[in-house]
Amino acid sequence: MSLDTARCPNNAKTRHRILIGSLLLSGSALAVPSAMAAEIAIACGSGDAADYCPTAAQRWAEQTGHSVQVISTPNGTTEKLSLYQQLLGSESADVDVLMVDIVWPGMLGDHLADLSDYISKETTAEFFPALIDNNTVDGRLVAMPWYTDAGLLYYRQDLLEQYGHEVPETWQQLTETAREIQAAERRAGNDDFWGYSFQGRAYEGLTCNALEWVASHGGGTLVDEQGEVTIDNPRAAAALDLAASWVGDISPEGALNHTEEETRGIFQSGNALFLRNWPYVWSLANGNASEVAGKIGMAPLPHGPEGKAKATLGGWNFAVSRHSEHPELAADLVAFITSREQQKAHAIQIGMNPTIEALYQDEEVLASNPSMSELYETLTHGVPRPATVTGDAYARVSNAFFNRTHQVLSGELDGASAVEQLGRELERLGRRGW
């Protein structure tokens, strides 16, 4: 890829040569360009075996005769976002297509092209509506969904059957069942056994967990679609208080510092009855190295007494830089990678969850991973984080939410005080509009 940065203002040339040149997967394009062909630069994932983006991009290049320059980006989402913000902020045309996290469209939307100019409504209608809505900023479709995630409840099927319990449908049922079976397993000699494992560290993962608790109690979301702060209500407070009651009872004190992998480790080693985590856990927990392979099930997360089961949506998308010199070709590449054919291959070969609804009834997809059928209902009722409506302020909104929630979990605040303080804090952040 040409690293000509004369298009960048001021002294960006050297910086972008370092940023982009050091991240190139290879020095050559993925297809031999014809005389009239253009080169499209795409920022993919980490470049490891699970990164299907380069494979799909190469297929597009082979079919169209254009060339694609693949750029490997940092593993960490914070570092990846920082790179994008530098590139887009300098109006660099060096990257045409970017792989973006589900919470970034609102932050980056001003620098992204409106894909509805290039992709038909008939095409976007095939995708989960919540994901299209998430990627629509001020009426502009700034990204196309590629693969998705949603929070799920994993459980020990063998232990529920042994002790005569059903999969819990409410958080209160989960609490009671976890407490009973935890006590029984410890009496049987497993002193390290816990009833429920979840992500309680003060980070984005806790925002995902807490949003599920609140929404499933009928407590709404942090900020609604109109930008109104909604968190300060009794149902939200009750949800946080219930979660705090788990710590030191059915969940270890260490939960206050647990992320996804720590919680998976507890469950996969046979030391937890229930686990909240993402779909990626299914194949790992059923793998050869797992103590619980063949003993587990997966279900929607529970709900509160006045709510419905809710799962926070995750996942990644593809966007086109507004500064691209070839926006139509870049959008064509995005449409190709997110097409039904490529998503199906991505699901079968890598195990990622499609964003096109019909693929959850596809026999080959289901044969590769039967858990896909269980995930469909969860995704259709998924709750997005309020990233689109809060835009550039989302990071501060999430930070405020997970910090207040962590204070409740650690006993520093009760639920009512936390949501009151949080409500005031978010009102200040959004006082002049998001």
C-alpha positions in Angstrom: 0.0 0.0 0.0 1.3 3.4 -0.8 2.0 5.3 2.3 1.8 8.7 0.6 0.4 10.9 3.4 0.6 14.2 1.6 -3.2 14.1 1.9 -2.9 14.4 5.7 -2.7 17.9 7.2 0.3 19.4 8.9 3.0 16.9 10.2 0.9 13.7 10.0 3.1 12.2 7.4 5.7 10.6 9.6 3.2 9.6 12.3 1.0 7.7 9.8 4.0 6.0 8.1 4.9 4.6 11.6 1.4 3.7 12.6 0.3 2.1 9.4 3.6 0.8 7.9 4.4 -1.1 11.1 1.0 -2.8 11.1 1.0 -4.1 7.5 0.5 -7.9 7.3 2.5 -8.0 4.1 4.1 -5.6 1.7 2.0 -6.8 -1.3 -1.6 -6.6 -2.2 -3.9 -9.6 -2.1 -4.6 -9.5 -5.8 -2.8 -8.6 -8.9 -4.4 -5.3 -10.0 -5.5 -4.8 -13.6 -4.7 -1.5 -15.4 -8.0 0.1 -14.1 -8.0 -1.6 -10.7 -7.9 0.3 -7.5 -6.4 -0.6 -4.2 -8.6 -0.7 -1.0 -6.9 -0.7 2.4 -8.8 -2.5 5.1 -8.0 -2.5 8.8 -8.8 -6.0 10.0 -8.2 -7.7 13.4 -5.1 -9.1 15.0 -4.0 -11.2 12.0 -4.1 -14.5 13.9 -5.8 -17.7 12.9 -9.2 -16.5 14.2 -9.1 -13.3 12.0 -11.2 -14.2 9.0 -11.2 -10.7 7.6 -8.1 -11.2 5.4 -9.5 -14.3 3.9 -12.8 -12.7 3.0 -11.0 -9.6 1.7 -8.8 -11.8 -0.6 -11.9 -13.5 -2.0 -13.3 -10.1 -2.9 -10.1 -9.1 -4.5 -10.0 -12.3 -6.6 -13.6 -11.8 -7.7 -13.4 -8.1 -8.6 -9.8 -7.8 -10.0 -9.1 -5.0 -7.5 -6.4 -5.3 -4.9 -6.7 -5.2 -1.2 -4.1 -4.1 1.3 -4.7 -5.7 4.7 -3.7 -3.9 7.8 -3.4 -5.8 11.1 -4.5 -3.7 14.1 -3.7 -4.0 17.8 -5.4 -6.7 19.8 -6.6 -4.3 22.5 -9.8 -2.4 21.7 -8.5 0.7 23.4 -5.3 0.8 21.3 -7.4 0.0 18.2 -9.8 2.8 18.8 -6.9 5.2 19.5 -5.3 4.3 16.1 -8.6 4.9 14.3 -9.2 8.2 16.0 -5.7 9.4 15.0 -6.2 8.3 11.4 -9.7 9.7 11.0 -9.0 12.8 12.9 -6.2 13.7 10.5 -8.6 13.0 7.6 -6.1 10.4 6.3 -7.2 8.5 3.2 -4.7 5.7 4.0 -7.4 3.3 5.3 -10.6 2.8 3.4 -12.4 0.1 5.5 -12.3 -0.3 9.3 -13.4 -3.1 11.5 -15.2 -1.3 14.4 -16.5 -2.4 17.8 -20.3 -2.3 18.4 -19.9 0.7 20.7 -17.9 2.9 18.3 -20.3 4.1 15.6 -21.5 7.0 17.8 -17.9 8.0 18.6 -16.6 7.7 15.0 -19.7 8.4 13.0 -18.7 11.9 11.8 -15.8 10.4 10.0 -17.7 7.4 8.5 -19.5 7.2 5.2 -23.3 6.6 5.0 -23.5 3.1 3.7 -27.2 3.4 2.8 -25.9 5.3 -0.3 -24.4 2.1 -1.5 -26.2 -0.8 0.2 -29.9 -1.4 -0.4 -32.7 -1.5 2.2 -33.5 -5.0 1.0 -30.0 -6.1 2.0 -30.0 -4.4 5.4 -33.4 -5.9 6.1 -31.8 -9.4 6.4 -29.8 -8.3 9.5 -30.9 -8.2 13.1 -32.8 -4.9 13.4 -31.2 -4.0 16.8 -27.7 -4.2 15.1 -28.7 -2.0 12.2 -30.3 0.5 14.7 -27.0 0.4 16.7 -25.0 1.4 13.6 -27.4 4.2 12.5 -26.2 7.6 13.7 -28.4 10.6 13.0 -30.2 8.7 10.3 -27.0 7.5 8.7 -26.0 3.9 8.4 -22.3 4.2 9.3 -21.4 0.4 9.7 -22.6 -3.0 8.6 -22.8 -5.8 11.3 -20.3 -8.6 10.7 -20.6 -10.9 13.8 -22.4 -10.5 17.0 -22.3 -11.6 20.7 -24.8 -11.6 23.5 -24.6 -12.4 27.2 -25.7 -16.0 28.0 -26.2 -18.2 31.0 -24.1 -21.4 31.1 -25.1 -24.1 33.6 -24.1 -27.6 34.8 -26.8 -29.8 33.4 -25.6 -32.8 35.4 -25.8 -31.0 38.7 -29.2 -29.5 38.1 -30.5 -33.0 37.3 -28.7 -34.5 40.3 -30.3 -32.1 42.7 -33.7 -31.9 41.0 -33.7 -28.3 39.7 -34.7 -26.7 36.4 -32.8 -24.0 34.6 -33.7 -20.8 36.5 -35.9 -18.2 34.7 -35.5 -15.5 37.3 -32.5 -14.0 39.1 -34.2 -15.0 42.4 -34.5 -18.6 41.3 -30.8 -18.6 40.2 -29.8 -17.2 43.6 -31.7 -19.9 45.5 -30.7 -22.8 43.3 -27.0 -21.7 43.4 -27.1 -21.3 47.2 -28.6 -24.8 47.6 -26.3 -26.7 45.2 -23.2 -24.8 46.3 -23.8 -25.9 49.9 -24.4 -29.5 48.8 -21.3 -29.7 46.7 -19.2 -28.3 49.5 -20.6 -30.9 51.9 -19.6 -33.5 49.3 -16.0 -32.2 49.6 -15.6 -29.5 46.9 -14.7 -26.6 49.0 -13.9 -24.4 46.0 -17.3 -24.8 44.4 -19.4 -21.6 43.8 -23.0 -21.1 42.7 -22.5 -18.3 40.2 -19.5 -16.7 38.4 -19.8 -13.3 36.6 -17.6 -10.5 35.5 -17.3 -8.0 38.4 -14.2 -6.0 37.7 -14.7 -2.3 37.1 -14.4 -2.3 33.3 -16.6 -2.5 30.2 -17.5 -6.1 31.0 -19.3 -5.0 34.2 -21.2 -2.4 32.2 -22.5 -5.4 30.1 -23.4 -7.5 33.2 -25.1 -4.6 35.0 -27.0 -3.4 32.0 -28.5 -7.0 31.8 -29.4 -6.9 35.5 -31.1 -3.5 35.2 -32.9 -4.1 31.9 -34.1 -7.5 32.9 -35.7 -6.0 36.1 -37.6 -3.6 34.0 -35.3 -0.7 35.0 -34.7 0.5 31.5 -31.3 1.5 30.2 -28.8 4.1 31.2 -29.9 6.6 28.6 -32.9 6.0 26.3 -33.1 6.5 22.5 -34.1 10.1 23.0 -31.0 10.9 25.1 -32.9 11.0 28.4 -31.1 9.6 31.5 -33.3 6.7 32.9 -31.1 4.9 35.4 -32.4 6.5 38.6 -35.4 4.3 39.4 -36.3 1.7 42.1 -36.1 -1.3 39.7 -32.5 -0.5 38.7 -31.6 0.0 42.3 -33.1 -3.4 43.2 -31.2 -5.1 40.4 -27.9 -3.8 41.7 -28.7 -4.7 45.3 -29.5 -8.3 44.3 -26.2 -8.6 42.5 -24.3 -7.2 45.5 -25.9 -10.0 47.6 -24.2 -12.6 45.5 -20.6 -11.5 46.4 -19.3 -13.6 49.2 -22.4 -15.8 49.2 -22.9 -17.6 45.8 -20.0 -15.8 44.1 -16.4 -15.4 45.4 -15.1 -12.1 46.7 -12.7 -12.4 43.8 -15.6 -11.7 41.5 -14.9 -8.0 42.1 -11.8 -8.4 40.0 -12.9 -11.1 37.5 -13.1 -10.6 33.7 -14.3 -13.1 31.1 -11.4 -15.5 31.2 -11.2 -15.8 35.0 -14.9 -16.7 35.1 -14.6 -19.2 32.3 -11.7 -20.8 34.1 -13.8 -21.3 37.3 -16.6 -22.8 35.4 -14.5 -24.9 33.0 -12.6 -26.4 35.9 -15.8 -27.7 37.4 -16.0 -25.1 40.3 -19.2 -23.2 39.4 -22.9 -24.1 38.8 -23.8 -21.1 36.7 -21.7 -18.7 34.5 -22.6 -15.5 32.7 -20.4 -15.2 29.6 -20.3 -14.8 25.8 -21.0 -17.5 23.2 -17.3 -18.2 22.6 -17.3 -20.2 25.9 -19.4 -23.0 24.5 -16.8 -24.6 22.3 -14.0 -24.2 24.9 -16.1 -25.5 27.8 -16.9 -28.6 25.6 -13.3 -29.0 24.5 -10.8 -31.8 25.4 -9.2 -29.7 28.1 -12.4 -29.0 29.9 -13.5 -30.7 33.1 -17.2 -30.1 32.3 -17.3 -31.2 28.6 -20.6 -32.8 27.8 -22.1 -31.7 31.2 -23.2 -28.2 30.4 -26.1 -26.3 28.9 -26.7 -22.8 27.7 -29.8 -20.6 28.2 -31.0 -17.0 28.1 -30.1 -15.0 31.2 -32.7 -14.8 33.9 -35.0 -11.8 34.5 -36.3 -9.9 37.5 -39.8 -10.0 38.9 -41.0 -7.2 36.6 -39.0 -7.7 33.5 -37.9 -10.0 30.7 -34.6 -11.7 30.0 -32.2 -9.3 28.4 -28.7 -9.8 27.0 -26.2 -7.1 26.2 -25.2 -7.1 22.6 -21.5 -7.2 21.5 -19.8 -7.8 18.2 -17.9 -6.2 15.4 -18.8 -4.3 12.2 -17.3 -2.8 9.1 -17.3 0.8 8.2 -16.0 3.0 5.4 -13.9 6.1 6.1 -15.5 9.3 4.9 -12.0 10.3 3.7 -11.6 7.3 1.4 -10.8 8.1 -2.2 -12.8 5.0 -3.3 -15.9 5.0 -1.1 -18.1 3.0 -3.6 -15.5 0.2 -3.9 -14.9 0.3 -0.2 -18.6 -0.1 0.4 -18.7 -3.0 -2.0 -16.0 -4.7 0.0 -18.0 -4.2 3.2 -21.1 -5.6 1.5 -19.2 -8.6 0.3 -17.6 -9.4 3.7 -20.9 -9.1 5.5 -22.9 -11.0 2.9 -24.7 -14.2 3.7 -22.2 -16.4 2.0 -19.2 -14.9 3.9 -21.0 -14.9 7.2 -21.9 -18.5 6.8 -18.3 -19.5 6.1 -17.2 -17.4 9.1 -19.7 -19.2 11.3 -18.8 -22.7 10.1 -15.0 -22.2 10.0 -14.4 -19.9 13.0 -17.6 -20.3 15.0 -18.6 -16.7 15.0 -22.2 -15.7 15.4 -23.8 -14.3 12.2 -25.7 -11.0 12.1 -28.1 -12.2 9.3 -31.2 -13.8 10.9 -31.7 -16.5 8.3 -28.4 -18.1 9.1 -29.7 -19.3 12.4 -32.0 -21.7 10.5 -29.2 -22.8 8.1 -28.6 -26.6 8.5 -24.9 -26.4 7.8 -24.4 -23.6 10.3 -26.4 -25.5 13.0 -24.5 -28.7 12.3 -21.2 -26.9 12.9 -22.5 -25.4 16.2 -25.8 -26.5 17.6 -25.7 -23.7 20.2 -26.5 -21.2 17.4 -30.2 -22.2 17.5 -30.3 -21.4 21.3 -28.7 -18.0 20.6 -31.3 -16.7 18.1 -34.0 -15.6 20.6 -31.4 -14.0 22.8 -30.1 -11.9 20.0 -33.6 -10.9 18.8 -34.2 -9.4 22.3 -30.7 -8.1 22.9 -30.2 -4.7 24.5 -27.5 -2.4 23.0 -25.3 -0.2 25.1 -26.3 3.5 24.8 -23.2 4.2 22.7 -24.9 5.5 19.6 -27.1 8.1 21.4 -24.2 9.3 23.7 -21.6 9.4 20.9 -18.2 10.7 22.1 -19.4 10.7 25.7 -20.0 6.9 25.8 -16.7 6.0 27.4 -17.4 8.4 30.3 -21.0 7.1 30.6 -19.8 3.5 30.8 -17.0 4.4 33.2 -19.5 6.1 35.5 -21.8 3.1 35.3 -19.3 0.4 36.0 -17.6 2.4 38.8 -20.9 3.0 40.6 -21.9 -0.6 40.1 -18.6 -1.8 41.5 -19.1 0.3 44.6 -22.5 -1.4 45.1 -20.9 -4.9 44.6 -18.1 -4.0 47.1 -20.6 -2.7 49.7 -19.5 1.0 49.5 -23.0 2.1 48.2 -26.5 0.7 48.2 -28.4 0.5 45.0 -30.6 3.5 45.6 -27.7 5.8 46.4 -25.7 4.5 43.4 -28.4 5.1 40.8 -29.2 8.5 42.3 -25.5 9.5 42.1 -25.2 8.0 38.6 -28.3 9.8 37.4 -26.9 13.2 38.5 -23.5 12.4 36.9 -25.0 11.4 33.6 -27.3 14.4 33.6 -24.2 16.6 33.9 -22.5 14.8 31.0 -25.5 15.2 28.7 -26.5 18.7 29.8 -25.6 20.3 26.5 -26.8 17.3 24.5 -25.0 14.2 23.6 
